[in-house]
């Protein structure tokens, strides 16, 4: 009897792969303040190049998303994941060796900066590809009623990656000091654990049967199903998947189709695009990457700010349990709308506390620091529950199998561009706007919540065919406003009257239960 079933192995693999994304965020947060690192890169702590080095990674992600989605459709989900993992290894090595010399750290006559930038871009190519293909891989092996839970659990591992990176970073920083080059090189090279372990394990996992059927490789699809199910169950599922594939086989979707107004996939693509834009507008990407600096804005010293950031990430990891418990119960739309309202309230409050900490006199430090920290912890929890998972999940629920890779790639591209802007501009905002940056995030969260409430349909608990009804009705009624489409049916999760899966139609049939 194996320790893990094949279903559990798939979930564990996907979760660990997603942890790569979180690890990079936690890794760079303290590297940015390491004096040896800044000296090697020949930049000042307040230089815009601090943000540029962080943000070019996201540009790599956008390119990696396009390449990986194309490769996933051409050669398969597994080969695409394999290439992406190998690419992350190369990018990580380039970052690690930047400025390395026998006599300690070196600027390489300016070449260290170039090597670091190249490493960040190459790493982004790999991680962007992983963030594109893994949600496809896992969603094609998850039931309609458990898609949210499965992806939210994977993103909990994303937070584990962030927590692990930051914990290692903080430990070596305390032990070695901010002037030691190994305090920033060690957290970088430890990242290799993830892709190496995943590469050694990937051969044991099945390719998705939907991919095999899209290539008319029925026998291999059957073998893939039999790695998870007994033969009788595999035959039943194969028949269901063949039916869905035949219905979708004529839908040849291109990027031009997705971005051309009036085309069938334009509306779903705009929902996908705005989901990622709105997630970036919540401002929490800045908190993840520049956590210590944000606590410093509340009046804390450097070391206390670093400890509090670690505590915030620990809380973040455990609070994600509520994300996967609620996303398939309350739905994606409701979590995002209420999440935006909560985050807007938190950032408005932080603006006040930041002002008191920086400008007011005669107020005890703890009177600002303690409630300000509590609010920031609450903001982290709200983002984790309301906004971390849904923008990644929704694209996997809107597109047919023939366009799912492209849809996921679009999601990663917009995420990359949006986070490039946020991580590039946030250090500039710290240096010029100070705590007023919180007020900007207050306004952007209100916009994110308003747009989601007005235009983003509830996709949870529905098959692709059922979600397509929303876009067909919106087109026929000439309105994208959710409450006006199909009598507002897509404002909420569907009510189930029968036993799920009895109809066995289309994409409603699960592969992992």
LINRAUR-V955084 format. One record per residue. RES is the residue in one small letter. PHI is phi in degrees with one decimal (none if undefined). Layout:
# LINRAUR-V955084
RES,PHI
RES,PHI
This chain:
# LINRAUR-V955084
x,none
x,-67.0
x,-64.6
x,-122.0
x,-74.8
x,-62.5
x,-62.6
x,-67.8
x,-63.2
x,-64.6
x,-63.7
x,-64.5
x,-62.5
x,-62.7
x,-64.3
x,-65.6
x,-64.4
x,-65.9
x,-61.4
x,-58.2
x,-61.8
x,-67.0
x,-60.1
x,-62.4
x,-62.0
x,-68.4
x,-65.5
x,-79.7
x,-60.8
x,-98.3
x,-59.7
x,-60.3
x,-107.2
x,-78.2
x,-68.0
x,-63.9
x,-62.1
x,-62.2
x,-67.2
x,-63.0
x,-81.2
x,60.3
x,-132.9
x,-87.3
x,-61.5
x,-96.8
x,-69.5
x,-60.8
x,-67.5
x,-59.9
x,-71.2
x,-64.5
x,-60.9
x,-67.0
x,-78.5
x,-63.1
x,-55.0
x,-71.5
x,-66.6
x,-60.0
x,-60.6
x,-64.8
x,-69.1
x,-59.2
x,-63.4
x,-65.4
x,-64.1
x,-65.7
x,-66.3
x,-62.4
x,-67.7
x,-64.8
x,-76.3
x,-82.2
x,-111.1
x,123.1
x,-65.8
x,-64.5
x,-59.1
x,-64.7
x,-62.8
x,-58.9
x,-63.4
x,-63.5
x,-64.9
x,-62.8
x,-66.8
x,-64.4
x,-61.5
x,-63.1
x,-61.4
x,-64.0
x,-63.8
x,-61.0
x,-64.3
x,-63.4
x,-84.3
x,-56.7
x,76.6
x,-76.1
x,-146.5
x,-64.5
x,-101.0
x,109.6
x,-76.4
x,-145.6
x,-80.5
x,53.8
x,53.6
x,91.6
x,-74.3
x,-61.5
x,-62.1
x,-62.4
x,-65.9
x,-64.7
x,-62.0
x,-62.7
x,-61.9
x,-63.4
x,-65.5
x,-64.4
x,-59.9
x,-62.0
x,-56.1
x,-70.0
x,-68.9
x,-60.5
x,-65.2
x,-62.9
x,-65.7
x,-82.1
x,-84.8
x,-60.2
x,-60.2
x,-66.2
x,-57.3
x,-73.7
x,-69.6
x,-73.1
x,-118.9
x,-132.7
x,-76.2
x,-58.6
x,-86.4
x,-126.1
x,-59.6
x,-64.0
x,-60.8
x,-61.6
x,-72.4
x,-64.0
x,-65.2
x,-64.7
x,-74.6
x,-65.4
x,-68.2
x,-58.0
x,-70.9
x,-60.7
x,-61.3
x,-60.9
x,-64.2
x,-62.1
x,-63.3
x,-67.8
x,-62.2
x,-63.3
x,-57.6
x,-67.1
x,-62.4
x,-72.8
x,-67.6
x,-67.0
x,-72.8
x,-107.6
x,93.4
x,-76.5
x,-100.6
x,-98.5
x,-64.6
x,-73.7
x,-68.6
x,-109.5
x,-79.4
x,-60.3
x,-60.0
x,-67.9
x,-71.3
x,-62.6
x,-57.7
x,-59.8
x,-54.3
x,-63.2
x,-65.6
x,-65.4
x,-63.5
x,-66.1
x,-63.5
x,-74.2
x,-106.9
x,-63.7
x,-63.4
x,-80.0
x,-96.1
x,-81.8
x,-75.8
x,-72.5
x,-59.3
x,-62.9
x,-66.0
x,-59.5
x,-67.6
x,-65.4
x,-103.3
x,59.4
x,-110.6
x,-63.4
x,-61.7
x,-69.5
x,-63.0
x,-64.6
x,-62.8
x,-63.4
x,-64.7
x,-71.0
x,-73.2
x,-110.9
x,-123.3
x,-72.3
x,-61.9
x,-64.5
x,-65.8
x,-62.8
x,-64.1
x,-61.8
x,-66.3
x,-62.1
x,-62.2
x,-64.9
x,-68.1
x,-62.3
x,-63.3
x,-63.7
x,-64.3
x,-64.4
x,-68.5
x,-98.4
x,-60.0
x,-86.3
x,-92.3
x,-89.9
x,-103.4
x,-116.4
x,-62.2
x,-62.8
x,-60.5
x,-71.7
x,-111.0
x,-100.4
x,-55.1
x,95.7
x,-76.4
x,-62.8
x,-101.4
x,-66.5
x,-62.4
x,-57.9
x,-67.9
x,-66.7
x,-64.0
x,-62.7
x,-60.2
x,-70.6
x,-61.3
x,-74.5
x,-60.4
x,-66.6
x,-61.9
x,-64.7
x,-68.9
x,-64.0
x,84.7
x,-78.1
x,-60.2
x,-67.3
x,-66.3
x,-66.0
x,-86.1
x,-117.4
x,-52.2
x,-58.6
x,-63.4
x,-69.7
x,-65.2
x,-64.9
x,-63.4
x,-86.9
x,107.3
x,-78.5
x,-72.1
x,-59.7
x,-68.5
x,-63.1
x,-63.3
x,-68.4
x,-64.1
x,-66.5
x,-62.4
x,-61.1
x,-61.5
x,-65.0
x,-69.5
x,-62.4
x,-59.7
x,-56.6
x,-61.7
x,-73.3
x,-69.4
x,-65.7
x,-58.0
x,-68.1
x,-64.3
x,-77.9
x,-82.7
x,-107.2
x,-64.5
x,-94.3
x,-104.4
x,-86.7
x,98.4
x,-73.7
x,-62.3
x,-63.1
x,-62.5
x,-69.5
x,-63.4
x,-68.5
x,-62.7
x,-64.7
x,-62.3
x,-64.3
x,-67.0
x,-60.7
x,-64.4
x,-65.1
x,-69.3
x,-63.3
x,-65.7
x,-65.6
x,-60.7
x,-64.7
x,-65.8
x,-63.3
x,-64.4
x,-64.4
x,-68.9
x,-92.1
x,-114.8
x,-82.3
x,-119.7
x,84.7
x,-101.8
x,-57.0
x,-55.7
x,-65.4
x,-65.1
x,-101.7
x,-64.4
x,-67.5
x,-64.9
x,-62.6
x,-66.1
x,-60.6
x,-63.4
x,-67.1
x,-63.9
x,-64.6
x,-60.4
x,-61.7
x,-63.0
x,-63.3
x,-63.5
x,-60.0
x,-78.8
x,-93.8
x,-127.4
x,-67.8
x,-90.4
x,-53.0
x,-63.2
x,-84.8
x,-81.3
x,-56.4
x,-59.3
x,-74.5
x,-107.4
x,-103.8
x,-106.8
x,-69.4
x,-55.9
x,-69.6
x,-123.1
x,-66.5
x,-65.6
x,-63.4
x,-62.6
x,-66.1
x,-65.0
x,-58.1
x,-59.4
x,-68.7
x,-60.6
x,-65.8
x,-57.7
x,-63.6
x,-64.8
x,-64.5
x,-74.8
x,-57.7
x,-65.1
x,-64.9
x,-72.8
x,-75.9
x,-86.7
x,-60.6
x,-59.8
x,-65.4
x,-63.3
x,-57.1
x,-75.2
x,-114.1
x,-100.7
x,57.8
x,-71.9
x,-65.8
x,-58.6
x,-61.6
x,-67.1
x,-61.4
x,-67.1
x,-60.1
x,-70.0
x,-64.6
x,-67.5
x,-62.2
x,-63.5
x,-58.9
x,-66.3
x,-63.5
x,-62.8
x,-63.1
x,-61.6
x,-82.1
x,-123.5
x,-95.4
x,-77.3
x,-80.9
x,-102.2
x,-69.6
x,74.8
x,-120.7
x,-79.1
x,-57.2
x,-60.4
x,-69.6
x,-66.9
x,-64.7
x,-59.5
x,-61.0
x,-71.1
x,-64.8
x,-66.9
x,-62.9
x,-67.8
x,-67.5
x,-89.6
x,56.1
x,-151.2
x,-98.5
x,-69.1
x,-58.5
x,-71.8
x,-97.3
x,-93.4
x,53.2
x,58.5
x,75.7
x,-60.2
x,-93.8
x,-77.4
x,-132.4
x,-65.0
x,-71.6
x,-93.0
x,-98.6
x,-95.9
x,-108.2
x,-84.1
x,-59.5
x,90.0
x,-68.0
x,-72.5
x,61.2
x,-96.3
x,49.4
x,-83.0
x,-73.9
x,-78.5
x,-81.9
x,-106.8
x,-119.7
x,-117.8
